[in-house]
């Protein structure tokens, strides 16, 4: 194994810089794929192309709910998994001497929302003010491009990792995490993991993340003409009462004594979001049925199971409200059933990532206790593999006019390249 001397470090960083145009090219290709839930195929195909371009052989890894059902990291699926297999590719060294590494990223994106509110169309990537705009640009297609270009940079410098490097492109990070779980379980355990999820408007290292439970409440009322309104039970109004109970629960869970030390100083870390609502039939009819979809945060030190039990209790109690008398209330759990997780800064991989970032950019990664989640929990909680989650400056992820900083993305590429080279060691390609 060639030691990573100053010359090699210089060559790797120079190679990263020579790949800047190509990085943007791949980012544009990925952002053009509207890879929302169920529509990931084009992005997954693009990942196969990218892995082949790196000289690797992509393989498909199915997400099989029957195989995962008993795993503690499994979340109840929303839709079928046919035709949406995850993609992975493995680099194998000539002689393995260093530590093995997983480079992981999700290709799925959340819906674009009101497309007419975007300055430029969400799946037509564009550059303004040194940033790439587009749905998924920040979360997390730039991160995927960074890890791939970091590998390409080693090759361009005449080197390659002297250990196995797995690249994983997975689905459903935004709703279950089952793609990551299936892919992790299908491949050998590695010595460390890097997931380049975006930072909150700056380059950041995730130090912890909350858990999340998705719940769906369907209220069936009693229909009536509005002239006999008192005879009916309005399902939309009833659902509103239940949603109010969730907001009371949110306030309770954000009380100081429930907040883990890792989230001290974070404003309102446990969030309950009323994300979707559908219901009603006619403006002059008392609504028969209404369904609401909620996302409930889970603080460290509390579990998704406990949160599920809390939700069952709060919905049962809300259903006894006098305005709901005679209504039917159905509660379902589909989507996230995910526990919170800590990413200690002092694991070997995270410490190295911070050092590499400083060398590659001259800056410091900001600590980020995240009030959302990543796929990193699977590796930490269920495999015991240290995981460094760090990535570029992204803005308005899950919002309108999502963007990622271009210089920031290049800095992350340089950081990952140095981290990989030192973690795995290098050999001549
Ligand atoms: Zn993400």
Boltz pocket constraint, residues with backbone or C-beta under 6 A from the ligand:
constraints:
  - pocket:
      binder: B
      contacts: [[A, 106], [A, 139], [A, 140], [A, 173], [A, 197], [A, 198], [A, 373]]
      max_distance: 6.0
